[in-house]
Amino acid sequence: MEFRDLKAQYDKYKIEIDSAIQEVISNTNFIGGKEVNTLEQRLAEYVGVKYCITCANGTEAMTLLMMAWDIKEGDAVFVPDFTFFSTGEIVSFRGATPIFVDVDRDTFNIDPIKLEKEINKVLKEGKLTPKVIIPVDLFGLPADHIEIEKIAKTYSLRVLEDAAQGFGGSINGKRACSFGDAATTSFFPAKPLGCYGDGGAIFTNDSELAELLNSLKVHGKGDNKYDNVRIGVNSRLDSIQAAVLNVKLTAFIEHELEDVNRVYRLYTEKLKEIVDTPIIPEGYVSSFAQYTIKLKNKEERDALQAKLKEESIPSMVYYTKPMHKQGAFAEYDYDDSDFEVTNGLCDTVLSLPMHPYLSDKDVNSVVEVIADYLK
Ligand SMILES: *Cc1c(COP(=O)(O)O)cnc(C)c1O
């Protein structure tokens, strides 16, 4: 059994993917061109925003926004404590200060009440200027964007939705990657919509921002690549990746999103009496980048993971360490007691095999090992 079975997906779409890649090679048009343009249009349409700007990966997608918004030393950016390193890294990379915020114990996403408390703390201290909130759609579940938007309005902050794991999710029919002033996603192979290497995208309805991002990602280009009006970077999605994504986006829309939700329902039906299963609030749809259960304590979690491994069932711990405890952020003074929920989650979460090609039989065999073990 695979944790995320990319081979099964390739087997199903081999003819389409091979011919899409072959076409790029035959046309020898490896950067930009029709594959990238088509993909950007389709992604923007699916998500429901005006502009999609593809780039090299999900981390650079966020960095490009930090550049576009001129986030720098002295600025405070609010980031959940329970996320992948990237979300905080891009803040420090700009010389700004990441303010980590504890998460909600049910959704694992940034806690809006604690967020507002942290904003007020920064304002009261008066050393940093609050600028941006980066809610993460963790494990595929959209953050509480409705509450976050209210807070952002109250304090005049920008919102960057980090939907690296969230592509395909929605709140009352409004899709992930359409919240905030801008949103980003990642096409890293194991994400809900993955390519065959690195890739990323930015989404926004702001035409000026879109234009600025399109310049920043190509060496700060003006009229063309050799007319440079600002300092930028080189961050493009290459045509072969775009060609692969055009095939995979169709599969994602046609059945993959529904299939991960089928797996979710089956797991949850069988596990909900035994362990804490994912909580999907009313009106929310998750794209299940991960299916994550909670155990009683670290001993139980680690022992169950060892048992699954014995039975050749892969599982992962996302994440073993809260952001505020990462060595890279040692220069900042975080108070460990502010992160009660994240500290607990790092000890108790376990992500089970989850992907659109997981059979009911495989789900049942995972469930059986867990049920047996916890009995
Ligand atoms: C994967 C991920 C990123 C970074 O994406 P890359 O394409 O790997 O750079 C950022 N944020 C979160 C929450 C992620 O899971």
The ligand as an SDF file (V2000), in Angstrom:
LIG
                    3D

 15 15  0  0  0  0  0  0  0  0999 V2000
    4.0690   22.2230    0.5390 C   0  0  0  0  0  0  0  0  0  0  0  0
    3.7560   23.4390    1.2750 C   0  0  0  0  0  0  0  0  0  0  0  0
    4.3200   24.6870    0.9510 C   0  0  0  0  0  0  0  0  0  0  0  0
    5.4370   24.8500   -0.0240 C   0  0  0  0  0  0  0  0  0  0  0  0
    5.2300   24.3710   -1.3020 O   0  0  0  0  0  0  0  0  0  0  0  0
    6.4880   23.9710   -2.2210 P   0  0  0  0  0  0  0  0  0  0  0  0
    5.9060   23.8530   -3.5850 O   0  0  0  0  0  0  0  0  0  0  0  0
    7.0290   22.6930   -1.7030 O   0  0  0  0  0  0  0  0  0  0  0  0
    7.4800   25.0750   -2.1270 O   0  0  0  0  0  0  0  0  0  0  0  0
    3.8820   25.7970    1.6280 C   0  0  0  0  0  0  0  0  0  0  0  0
    2.9650   25.7250    2.5860 N   0  0  0  0  0  0  0  0  0  0  0  0
    2.4090   24.5540    2.9520 C   0  0  0  0  0  0  0  0  0  0  0  0
    1.3610   24.5490    4.0110 C   0  0  0  0  0  0  0  0  0  0  0  0
    2.7950   23.3720    2.3170 C   0  0  0  0  0  0  0  0  0  0  0  0
    2.2490   22.2140    2.6960 O   0  0  0  0  0  0  0  0  0  0  0  0
  1  2  1  0
  2  3  1  0
  2 14  2  0
  3  4  1  0
  3 10  2  0
  4  5  1  0
  5  6  1  0
  6  7  2  0
  6  8  1  0
  6  9  1  0
 10 11  1  0
 11 12  2  0
 12 13  1  0
 12 14  1  0
 14 15  1  0
M  END
$$$$
